[in-house]
Amino acid sequence: MTCFLIRSAYYLVILYSFRNSCGVFKKVKTVAINLLTSIDPS
């Protein structure tokens, strides 16, 4: 039972950190797009 709980917590941590990194990538992407559109003269 404890082994199962430890494994579940481990997967939760992985999922949580993965979700956070996805959020960071989205923020970076939007910032990059904003920079590119502001630089583009047309």
ROSE-4610 file (N, C-alpha, C; in Angstrom, 1 decimal, always signed):
// ROSE-4610
residu = [M/M/M/T/T/T/C/C/C/F/F/F/L/L/L/I/I/I/R/R/R/S/S/S/A/A/A/Y/Y/Y/Y/Y/Y/L/L/L/V/V/V/I/I/I/L/L/L/Y/Y/Y/S/S/S/F/F/F/R/R/R/N/N/N/S/S/S/C/C/C/G/G/G/V/V/V/F/F/F/K/K/K/K/K/K/V/V/V/K/K/K/T/T/T/V/V/V/A/A/A/I/I/I/N/N/N/L/L/L/L/L/L/T/T/T/S/S/S/I/I/I/D/D/D/P/P/P/S/S/S]
num = [1/1/1/2/2/2/3/3/3/4/4/4/5/5/5/6/6/6/7/7/7/8/8/8/9/9/9/10/10/10/11/11/11/12/12/12/13/13/13/14/14/14/15/15/15/16/16/16/17/17/17/18/18/18/19/19/19/20/20/20/21/21/21/22/22/22/23/23/23/24/24/24/25/25/25/26/26/26/27/27/27/28/28/28/29/29/29/30/30/30/31/31/31/32/32/32/33/33/33/34/34/34/35/35/35/36/36/36/37/37/37/38/38/38/39/39/39/40/40/40/41/41/41/42/42/42]
x = [+0.8/+0.0/+0.9/+1.9/+2.8/+3.5/+3.9/+4.6/+3.7/+2.4/+1.4/+1.3/+1.2/+1.1/+2.3/+3.5/+4.7/+4.7/+4.3/+4.3/+3.3/+2.1/+1.1/+1.6/+2.2/+2.8/+3.9/+4.7/+5.7/+5.2/+4.1/+3.5/+2.8/+2.2/+1.6/+2.6/+3.8/+4.8/+5.3/+5.4/+5.9/+4.8/+3.5/+2.5/+2.4/+2.6/+2.5/+3.7/+4.9/+6.0/+5.9/+5.4/+5.2/+4.2/+3.1/+2.1/+2.7/+3.5/+4.2/+5.1/+5.9/+6.8/+6.0/+4.8/+4.0/+3.5/+3.1/+2.7/+3.8/+5.0/+6.2/+6.4/+6.3/+6.5/+5.5/+4.3/+3.2/+3.5/+4.0/+4.3/+5.4/+6.5/+7.6/+7.2/+6.3/+5.9/+5.1/+4.2/+3.5/+4.4/+5.3/+6.3/+7.1/+7.5/+8.3/+7.5/+6.2/+5.4/+5.2/+5.0/+4.8/+6.0/+7.2/+8.5/+8.6/+8.3/+8.5/+7.5/+6.3/+5.3/+5.6/+6.2/+6.6/+7.8/+8.7/+9.9/+9.5/+8.6/+8.2/+7.6/+8.3/+7.8/+6.5/+6.2/+5.0/+3.8]
y = [-1.2/+0.0/+1.3/+1.3/+2.5/+2.6/+1.5/+1.6/+2.2/+1.9/+2.5/+4.0/+4.4/+5.8/+6.6/+6.0/+6.7/+6.8/+5.8/+5.8/+6.9/+6.9/+7.9/+9.3/+9.6/+10.9/+11.3/+10.3/+10.5/+10.9/+10.2/+10.6/+12.0/+12.3/+13.6/+14.7/+14.5/+15.5/+15.7/+14.6/+14.6/+15.4/+15.0/+15.7/+17.2/+17.5/+18.9/+19.7/+19.2/+19.9/+20.0/+19.0/+19.0/+20.1/+20.2/+21.2/+22.6/+22.8/+24.1/+24.4/+23.5/+23.8/+24.1/+23.5/+23.8/+25.2/+25.6/+27.0/+28.0/+27.7/+28.5/+28.6/+27.5/+27.5/+28.4/+28.3/+29.2/+30.7/+31.0/+32.4/+32.9/+32.1/+32.4/+32.6/+31.7/+31.7/+33.0/+33.4/+34.7/+35.9/+35.9/+37.0/+37.1/+35.9/+35.9/+36.4/+36.0/+36.5/+38.0/+38.5/+39.9/+40.7/+40.2/+40.8/+40.8/+39.7/+39.6/+40.6/+40.6/+41.5/+43.0/+43.3/+44.7/+45.1/+44.2/+44.5/+44.6/+43.8/+43.7/+45.1/+45.8/+47.1/+47.1/+46.0/+46.0/+45.9]
z = [+0.0/+0.0/+0.0/+0.9/+0.9/-0.4/-1.0/-2.3/-3.4/-3.4/-4.3/-4.0/-2.8/-2.4/-2.9/-2.7/-3.1/-4.6/-5.3/-6.8/-7.2/-6.6/-7.0/-6.8/-5.6/-5.3/-6.3/-6.7/-7.7/-9.0/-9.5/-10.8/-10.7/-9.5/-9.3/-9.5/-8.9/-8.9/-10.4/-11.1/-12.5/-13.3/-13.1/-13.9/-13.6/-12.3/-11.9/-12.5/-12.4/-12.9/-14.5/-15.1/-16.6/-16.9/-16.1/-16.4/-16.2/-15.2/-15.0/-16.1/-16.6/-17.7/-19.0/-19.2/-20.4/-20.2/-19.0/-18.8/-19.1/-18.7/-19.0/-20.4/-21.2/-22.6/-23.3/-22.9/-23.4/-23.2/-22.0/-21.7/-22.6/-22.7/-23.5/-25.0/-25.4/-26.8/-27.1/-26.2/-26.4/-26.3/-25.4/-25.3/-26.6/-27.1/-28.4/-29.5/-29.6/-30.7/-30.6/-29.3/-29.1/-29.6/-29.2/-29.6/-31.1/-31.8/-33.2/-33.9/-33.4/-34.1/-33.9/-32.7/-32.5/-33.3/-33.5/-34.3/-35.8/-36.3/-37.7/-38.1/-39.1/-39.5/-40.2/-40.9/-41.7/-40.9]
